[in-house]
Amino acid sequence: MKRFEQIRDLVLSLEGDFEKFYDKGNQAAGTRVRAGMQQLKTLAQEIRTEVQDKKNAEK
């Protein structure tokens, strides 16, 4: 569950920047959102690889 907590924490940490960008038009917040989403993408790919490796190891 550690990996799930990492995803949840990352998404929650971006909430303020999402609000600043979409509601107030803060461009710097948009840059932080983009960076955070890239981190999320990387983390998701790592988790996908771990899950696939674990599935294959059980066969």
PDB file with one MODEL, atoms N, CA, C and O in Angstrom:
MODEL        1
ATOM      1  N   MET A   1       0.823  -1.205   0.000  1.00  0.00           N
ATOM      2  CA  MET A   1       0.000   0.000   0.000  1.00  0.00           C
ATOM      3  C   MET A   1       0.862   1.263   0.000  1.00  0.00           C
ATOM      4  O   MET A   1       0.353   2.373  -0.153  1.00  0.00           O
ATOM      5  N   LYS A   2       2.159   1.079   0.172  1.00  0.00           N
ATOM      6  CA  LYS A   2       3.049   2.242   0.182  1.00  0.00           C
ATOM      7  C   LYS A   2       2.973   2.997  -1.142  1.00  0.00           C
ATOM      8  O   LYS A   2       2.957   4.228  -1.158  1.00  0.00           O
ATOM      9  N   ARG A   3       2.928   2.274  -2.232  1.00  0.00           N
ATOM     10  CA  ARG A   3       2.880   2.912  -3.550  1.00  0.00           C
ATOM     11  C   ARG A   3       1.585   3.712  -3.729  1.00  0.00           C
ATOM     12  O   ARG A   3       1.601   4.813  -4.279  1.00  0.00           O
ATOM     13  N   PHE A   4       0.471   3.153  -3.263  1.00  0.00           N
ATOM     14  CA  PHE A   4      -0.797   3.875  -3.347  1.00  0.00           C
ATOM     15  C   PHE A   4      -0.721   5.173  -2.554  1.00  0.00           C
ATOM     16  O   PHE A   4      -1.207   6.211  -3.001  1.00  0.00           O
ATOM     17  N   GLU A   5      -0.114   5.108  -1.385  1.00  0.00           N
ATOM     18  CA  GLU A   5       0.034   6.302  -0.558  1.00  0.00           C
ATOM     19  C   GLU A   5       0.891   7.349  -1.266  1.00  0.00           C
ATOM     20  O   GLU A   5       0.629   8.546  -1.146  1.00  0.00           O
ATOM     21  N   GLN A   6       1.905   6.915  -1.997  1.00  0.00           N
ATOM     22  CA  GLN A   6       2.734   7.857  -2.742  1.00  0.00           C
ATOM     23  C   GLN A   6       1.911   8.577  -3.805  1.00  0.00           C
ATOM     24  O   GLN A   6       2.029   9.791  -3.973  1.00  0.00           O
ATOM     25  N   ILE A   7       1.088   7.836  -4.512  1.00  0.00           N
ATOM     26  CA  ILE A   7       0.235   8.446  -5.540  1.00  0.00           C
ATOM     27  C   ILE A   7      -0.744   9.422  -4.903  1.00  0.00           C
ATOM     28  O   ILE A   7      -0.893  10.556  -5.359  1.00  0.00           O
ATOM     29  N   ARG A   8      -1.408   8.971  -3.847  1.00  0.00           N
ATOM     30  CA  ARG A   8      -2.387   9.823  -3.165  1.00  0.00           C
ATOM     31  C   ARG A   8      -1.739  11.106  -2.657  1.00  0.00           C
ATOM     32  O   ARG A   8      -2.284  12.194  -2.839  1.00  0.00           O
ATOM     33  N   ASP A   9      -0.578  10.980  -2.023  1.00  0.00           N
ATOM     34  CA  ASP A   9       0.114  12.152  -1.491  1.00  0.00           C
ATOM     35  C   ASP A   9       0.513  13.118  -2.599  1.00  0.00           C
ATOM     36  O   ASP A   9       0.406  14.334  -2.434  1.00  0.00           O
ATOM     37  N   LEU A  10       0.972  12.585  -3.724  1.00  0.00           N
ATOM     38  CA  LEU A  10       1.363  13.439  -4.837  1.00  0.00           C
ATOM     39  C   LEU A  10       0.158  14.191  -5.386  1.00  0.00           C
ATOM     40  O   LEU A  10       0.230  15.398  -5.618  1.00  0.00           O
ATOM     41  N   VAL A  11      -0.939  13.491  -5.592  1.00  0.00           N
ATOM     42  CA  VAL A  11      -2.148  14.136  -6.122  1.00  0.00           C
ATOM     43  C   VAL A  11      -2.655  15.210  -5.154  1.00  0.00           C
ATOM     44  O   VAL A  11      -3.015  16.312  -5.568  1.00  0.00           O
ATOM     45  N   LEU A  12      -2.677  14.877  -3.872  1.00  0.00           N
ATOM     46  CA  LEU A  12      -3.155  15.858  -2.893  1.00  0.00           C
ATOM     47  C   LEU A  12      -2.237  17.073  -2.806  1.00  0.00           C
ATOM     48  O   LEU A  12      -2.699  18.187  -2.560  1.00  0.00           O
ATOM     49  N   SER A  13      -0.944  16.859  -3.007  1.00  0.00           N
ATOM     50  CA  SER A  13      -0.009  17.985  -2.938  1.00  0.00           C
ATOM     51  C   SER A  13      -0.208  18.950  -4.110  1.00  0.00           C
ATOM     52  O   SER A  13       0.190  20.112  -4.032  1.00  0.00           O
ATOM     53  N   LEU A  14      -0.813  18.479  -5.173  1.00  0.00           N
ATOM     54  CA  LEU A  14      -1.032  19.325  -6.349  1.00  0.00           C
ATOM     55  C   LEU A  14      -2.352  20.090  -6.301  1.00  0.00           C
ATOM     56  O   LEU A  14      -2.589  20.963  -7.136  1.00  0.00           O
ATOM     57  N   GLU A  15      -3.193  19.782  -5.358  1.00  0.00           N
ATOM     58  CA  GLU A  15      -4.533  20.379  -5.321  1.00  0.00           C
ATOM     59  C   GLU A  15      -4.493  21.909  -5.318  1.00  0.00           C
ATOM     60  O   GLU A  15      -5.223  22.551  -6.072  1.00  0.00           O
ATOM     61  N   GLY A  16      -3.662  22.476  -4.491  1.00  0.00           N
ATOM     62  CA  GLY A  16      -3.577  23.935  -4.410  1.00  0.00           C
ATOM     63  C   GLY A  16      -3.129  24.560  -5.722  1.00  0.00           C
ATOM     64  O   GLY A  16      -3.656  25.591  -6.139  1.00  0.00           O
ATOM     65  N   ASP A  17      -2.157  23.933  -6.367  1.00  0.00           N
ATOM     66  CA  ASP A  17      -1.680  24.461  -7.645  1.00  0.00           C
ATOM     67  C   ASP A  17      -2.736  24.336  -8.739  1.00  0.00           C
ATOM     68  O   ASP A  17      -2.836  25.208  -9.601  1.00  0.00           O
ATOM     69  N   PHE A  18      -3.528  23.254  -8.714  1.00  0.00           N
ATOM     70  CA  PHE A  18      -4.624  23.126  -9.673  1.00  0.00           C
ATOM     71  C   PHE A  18      -5.610  24.277  -9.496  1.00  0.00           C
ATOM     72  O   PHE A  18      -6.031  24.894 -10.474  1.00  0.00           O
ATOM     73  N   GLU A  19      -5.973  24.560  -8.261  1.00  0.00           N
ATOM     74  CA  GLU A  19      -6.910  25.661  -7.991  1.00  0.00           C
ATOM     75  C   GLU A  19      -6.332  26.992  -8.454  1.00  0.00           C
ATOM     76  O   GLU A  19      -7.023  27.776  -9.104  1.00  0.00           O
ATOM     77  N   LYS A  20      -5.068  27.250  -8.122  1.00  0.00           N
ATOM     78  CA  LYS A  20      -4.434  28.512  -8.514  1.00  0.00           C
ATOM     79  C   LYS A  20      -4.383  28.664 -10.025  1.00  0.00           C
ATOM     80  O   LYS A  20      -4.603  29.756 -10.550  1.00  0.00           O
ATOM     81  N   PHE A  21      -4.093  27.578 -10.724  1.00  0.00           N
ATOM     82  CA  PHE A  21      -3.993  27.663 -12.177  1.00  0.00           C
ATOM     83  C   PHE A  21      -5.362  27.799 -12.835  1.00  0.00           C
ATOM     84  O   PHE A  21      -5.581  28.711 -13.632  1.00  0.00           O
ATOM     85  N   TYR A  22      -6.281  26.894 -12.504  1.00  0.00           N
ATOM     86  CA  TYR A  22      -7.571  26.878 -13.203  1.00  0.00           C
ATOM     87  C   TYR A  22      -8.522  27.982 -12.734  1.00  0.00           C
ATOM     88  O   TYR A  22      -9.284  28.517 -13.539  1.00  0.00           O
ATOM     89  N   ASP A  23      -8.487  28.324 -11.466  1.00  0.00           N
ATOM     90  CA  ASP A  23      -9.426  29.327 -10.961  1.00  0.00           C
ATOM     91  C   ASP A  23      -8.872  30.748 -11.020  1.00  0.00           C
ATOM     92  O   ASP A  23      -9.624  31.702 -11.221  1.00  0.00           O
ATOM     93  N   LYS A  24      -7.565  30.887 -10.846  1.00  0.00           N
ATOM     94  CA  LYS A  24      -6.984  32.228 -10.762  1.00  0.00           C
ATOM     95  C   LYS A  24      -6.065  32.562 -11.924  1.00  0.00           C
ATOM     96  O   LYS A  24      -5.621  33.702 -12.057  1.00  0.00           O
ATOM     97  N   GLY A  25      -5.775  31.573 -12.769  1.00  0.00           N
ATOM     98  CA  GLY A  25      -4.951  31.823 -13.940  1.00  0.00           C
ATOM     99  C   GLY A  25      -3.466  32.014 -13.637  1.00  0.00           C
ATOM    100  O   GLY A  25      -2.748  32.625 -14.430  1.00  0.00           O
ATOM    101  N   ASN A  26      -3.006  31.506 -12.516  1.00  0.00           N
ATOM    102  CA  ASN A  26      -1.602  31.643 -12.119  1.00  0.00           C
ATOM    103  C   ASN A  26      -0.742  30.720 -12.984  1.00  0.00           C
ATOM    104  O   ASN A  26      -0.828  29.496 -12.877  1.00  0.00           O
ATOM    105  N   GLN A  27       0.084  31.316 -13.837  1.00  0.00           N
ATOM    106  CA  GLN A  27       0.886  30.542 -14.784  1.00  0.00           C
ATOM    107  C   GLN A  27       1.960  29.703 -14.096  1.00  0.00           C
ATOM    108  O   GLN A  27       2.241  28.588 -14.534  1.00  0.00           O
ATOM    109  N   ALA A  28       2.559  30.217 -13.034  1.00  0.00           N
ATOM    110  CA  ALA A  28       3.585  29.455 -12.302  1.00  0.00           C
ATOM    111  C   ALA A  28       2.971  28.191 -11.700  1.00  0.00           C
ATOM    112  O   ALA A  28       3.614  27.143 -11.657  1.00  0.00           O
ATOM    113  N   ALA A  29       1.739  28.295 -11.240  1.00  0.00           N
ATOM    114  CA  ALA A  29       1.057  27.118 -10.702  1.00  0.00           C
ATOM    115  C   ALA A  29       0.839  26.094 -11.806  1.00  0.00           C
ATOM    116  O   ALA A  29       0.900  24.892 -11.552  1.00  0.00           O
ATOM    117  N   GLY A  30       0.586  26.550 -13.021  1.00  0.00           N
ATOM    118  CA  GLY A  30       0.428  25.643 -14.149  1.00  0.00           C
ATOM    119  C   GLY A  30       1.709  24.866 -14.422  1.00  0.00           C
ATOM    120  O   GLY A  30       1.668  23.684 -14.762  1.00  0.00           O
ATOM    121  N   THR A  31       2.835  25.532 -14.275  1.00  0.00           N
ATOM    122  CA  THR A  31       4.127  24.861 -14.448  1.00  0.00           C
ATOM    123  C   THR A  31       4.316  23.792 -13.386  1.00  0.00           C
ATOM    124  O   THR A  31       4.804  22.700 -13.680  1.00  0.00           O
ATOM    125  N   ARG A  32       3.935  24.098 -12.159  1.00  0.00           N
ATOM    126  CA  ARG A  32       4.034  23.120 -11.072  1.00  0.00           C
ATOM    127  C   ARG A  32       3.079  21.947 -11.304  1.00  0.00           C
ATOM    128  O   ARG A  32       3.417  20.803 -10.999  1.00  0.00           O
ATOM    129  N   VAL A  33       1.906  22.224 -11.834  1.00  0.00           N
ATOM    130  CA  VAL A  33       0.948  21.149 -12.148  1.00  0.00           C
ATOM    131  C   VAL A  33       1.548  20.227 -13.205  1.00  0.00           C
ATOM    132  O   VAL A  33       1.489  19.005 -13.075  1.00  0.00           O
ATOM    133  N   ARG A  34       2.118  20.810 -14.239  1.00  0.00           N
ATOM    134  CA  ARG A  34       2.720  19.993 -15.301  1.00  0.00           C
ATOM    135  C   ARG A  34       3.848  19.131 -14.751  1.00  0.00           C
ATOM    136  O   ARG A  34       3.950  17.953 -15.093  1.00  0.00           O
ATOM    137  N   ALA A  35       4.691  19.703 -13.906  1.00  0.00           N
ATOM    138  CA  ALA A  35       5.791  18.937 -13.316  1.00  0.00           C
ATOM    139  C   ALA A  35       5.252  17.811 -12.435  1.00  0.00           C
ATOM    140  O   ALA A  35       5.760  16.690 -12.469  1.00  0.00           O
ATOM    141  N   GLY A  36       4.234  18.113 -11.656  1.00  0.00           N
ATOM    142  CA  GLY A  36       3.627  17.102 -10.792  1.00  0.00           C
ATOM    143  C   GLY A  36       2.983  15.983 -11.585  1.00  0.00           C
ATOM    144  O   GLY A  36       3.060  14.817 -11.198  1.00  0.00           O
ATOM    145  N   MET A  37       2.352  16.330 -12.686  1.00  0.00           N
ATOM    146  CA  MET A  37       1.724  15.314 -13.519  1.00  0.00           C
ATOM    147  C   MET A  37       2.788  14.422 -14.178  1.00  0.00           C
ATOM    148  O   MET A  37       2.557  13.231 -14.389  1.00  0.00           O
ATOM    149  N   GLN A  38       3.936  14.992 -14.498  1.00  0.00           N
ATOM    150  CA  GLN A  38       5.025  14.182 -15.038  1.00  0.00           C
ATOM    151  C   GLN A  38       5.525  13.208 -13.983  1.00  0.00           C
ATOM    152  O   GLN A  38       5.813  12.051 -14.290  1.00  0.00           O
ATOM    153  N   GLN A  39       5.630  13.668 -12.739  1.00  0.00           N
ATOM    154  CA  GLN A  39       6.025  12.784 -11.638  1.00  0.00           C
ATOM    155  C   GLN A  39       5.008  11.659 -11.476  1.00  0.00           C
ATOM    156  O   GLN A  39       5.374  10.504 -11.257  1.00  0.00           O
ATOM    157  N   LEU A  40       3.735  12.007 -11.585  1.00  0.00           N
ATOM    158  CA  LEU A  40       2.673  11.005 -11.468  1.00  0.00           C
ATOM    159  C   LEU A  40       2.779   9.963 -12.580  1.00  0.00           C
ATOM    160  O   LEU A  40       2.609   8.767 -12.342  1.00  0.00           O
ATOM    161  N   LYS A  41       3.058  10.424 -13.779  1.00  0.00           N
ATOM    162  CA  LYS A  41       3.209   9.517 -14.908  1.00  0.00           C
ATOM    163  C   LYS A  41       4.374   8.553 -14.677  1.00  0.00           C
ATOM    164  O   LYS A  41       4.258   7.354 -14.930  1.00  0.00           O
ATOM    165  N   THR A  42       5.489   9.085 -14.197  1.00  0.00           N
ATOM    166  CA  THR A  42       6.663   8.256 -13.932  1.00  0.00           C
ATOM    167  C   THR A  42       6.373   7.242 -12.838  1.00  0.00           C
ATOM    168  O   THR A  42       6.722   6.068 -12.963  1.00  0.00           O
ATOM    169  N   LEU A  43       5.740   7.691 -11.773  1.00  0.00           N
ATOM    170  CA  LEU A  43       5.396   6.801 -10.671  1.00  0.00           C
ATOM    171  C   LEU A  43       4.437   5.705 -11.134  1.00  0.00           C
ATOM    172  O   LEU A  43       4.591   4.541 -10.765  1.00  0.00           O
ATOM    173  N   ALA A  44       3.452   6.082 -11.940  1.00  0.00           N
ATOM    174  CA  ALA A  44       2.491   5.101 -12.451  1.00  0.00           C
ATOM    175  C   ALA A  44       3.194   4.049 -13.305  1.00  0.00           C
ATOM    176  O   ALA A  44       2.870   2.865 -13.219  1.00  0.00           O
ATOM    177  N   GLN A  45       4.140   4.466 -14.117  1.00  0.00           N
ATOM    178  CA  GLN A  45       4.866   3.514 -14.952  1.00  0.00           C
ATOM    179  C   GLN A  45       5.696   2.562 -14.100  1.00  0.00           C
ATOM    180  O   GLN A  45       5.760   1.367 -14.386  1.00  0.00           O
ATOM    181  N   GLU A  46       6.332   3.086 -13.053  1.00  0.00           N
ATOM    182  CA  GLU A  46       7.102   2.235 -12.143  1.00  0.00           C
ATOM    183  C   GLU A  46       6.212   1.185 -11.491  1.00  0.00           C
ATOM    184  O   GLU A  46       6.590   0.019 -11.378  1.00  0.00           O
ATOM    185  N   ILE A  47       5.038   1.605 -11.068  1.00  0.00           N
ATOM    186  CA  ILE A  47       4.098   0.684 -10.418  1.00  0.00           C
ATOM    187  C   ILE A  47       3.617  -0.363 -11.417  1.00  0.00           C
ATOM    188  O   ILE A  47       3.518  -1.542 -11.080  1.00  0.00           O
ATOM    189  N   ARG A  48       3.322   0.057 -12.633  1.00  0.00           N
ATOM    190  CA  ARG A  48       2.877  -0.898 -13.655  1.00  0.00           C
ATOM    191  C   ARG A  48       3.944  -1.968 -13.876  1.00  0.00           C
ATOM    192  O   ARG A  48       3.623  -3.150 -13.996  1.00  0.00           O
ATOM    193  N   THR A  49       5.203  -1.559 -13.928  1.00  0.00           N
ATOM    194  CA  THR A  49       6.301  -2.497 -14.132  1.00  0.00           C
ATOM    195  C   THR A  49       6.425  -3.453 -12.953  1.00  0.00           C
ATOM    196  O   THR A  49       6.616  -4.654 -13.142  1.00  0.00           O
ATOM    197  N   GLU A  50       6.316  -2.923 -11.737  1.00  0.00           N
ATOM    198  CA  GLU A  50       6.387  -3.764 -10.542  1.00  0.00           C
ATOM    199  C   GLU A  50       5.278  -4.801 -10.529  1.00  0.00           C
ATOM    200  O   GLU A  50       5.517  -5.969 -10.221  1.00  0.00           O
ATOM    201  N   VAL A  51       4.068  -4.380 -10.860  1.00  0.00           N
ATOM    202  CA  VAL A  51       2.922  -5.290 -10.866  1.00  0.00           C
ATOM    203  C   VAL A  51       3.129  -6.383 -11.914  1.00  0.00           C
ATOM    204  O   VAL A  51       2.891  -7.560 -11.645  1.00  0.00           O
ATOM    205  N   GLN A  52       3.566  -5.993 -13.090  1.00  0.00           N
ATOM    206  CA  GLN A  52       3.785  -6.976 -14.161  1.00  0.00           C
ATOM    207  C   GLN A  52       4.881  -7.962 -13.758  1.00  0.00           C
ATOM    208  O   GLN A  52       4.746  -9.166 -13.974  1.00  0.00           O
ATOM    209  N   ASP A  53       5.955  -7.457 -13.180  1.00  0.00           N
ATOM    210  CA  ASP A  53       7.047  -8.347 -12.749  1.00  0.00           C
ATOM    211  C   ASP A  53       6.576  -9.332 -11.678  1.00  0.00           C
ATOM    212  O   ASP A  53       6.933 -10.509 -11.700  1.00  0.00           O
ATOM    213  N   LYS A  54       5.776  -8.833 -10.749  1.00  0.00           N
ATOM    214  CA  LYS A  54       5.269  -9.697  -9.687  1.00  0.00           C
ATOM    215  C   LYS A  54       4.322 -10.759 -10.250  1.00  0.00           C
ATOM    216  O   LYS A  54       4.366 -11.920  -9.843  1.00  0.00           O
ATOM    217  N   LYS A  55       3.468 -10.348 -11.188  1.00  0.00           N
ATOM    218  CA  LYS A  55       2.558 -11.295 -11.823  1.00  0.00           C
ATOM    219  C   LYS A  55       3.334 -12.381 -12.545  1.00  0.00           C
ATOM    220  O   LYS A  55       3.004 -13.562 -12.436  1.00  0.00           O
ATOM    221  N   ASN A  56       4.349 -11.991 -13.274  1.00  0.00           N
ATOM    222  CA  ASN A  56       5.137 -12.953 -14.047  1.00  0.00           C
ATOM    223  C   ASN A  56       5.955 -13.867 -13.153  1.00  0.00           C
ATOM    224  O   ASN A  56       6.199 -15.018 -13.514  1.00  0.00           O
ATOM    225  N   ALA A  57       6.379 -13.386 -12.007  1.00  0.00           N
ATOM    226  CA  ALA A  57       7.169 -14.192 -11.082  1.00  0.00           C
ATOM    227  C   ALA A  57       6.332 -15.290 -10.438  1.00  0.00           C
ATOM    228  O   ALA A  57       6.864 -16.329 -10.045  1.00  0.00           O
ATOM    229  N   GLU A  58       5.039 -15.069 -10.330  1.00  0.00           N
ATOM    230  CA  GLU A  58       4.147 -16.037  -9.696  1.00  0.00           C
ATOM    231  C   GLU A  58       3.794 -17.184 -10.626  1.00  0.00           C
ATOM    232  O   GLU A  58       3.270 -18.200 -10.170  1.00  0.00           O
ATOM    233  N   LYS A  59       4.062 -17.053 -11.889  1.00  0.00           N
ATOM    234  CA  LYS A  59       3.698 -18.104 -12.863  1.00  0.00           C
ATOM    235  C   LYS A  59       4.669 -19.251 -12.809  1.00  0.00           C
ATOM    236  O   LYS A  59       4.521 -20.220 -13.553  1.00  0.00           O
TER     237      LYS A  59
ENDMDL
END
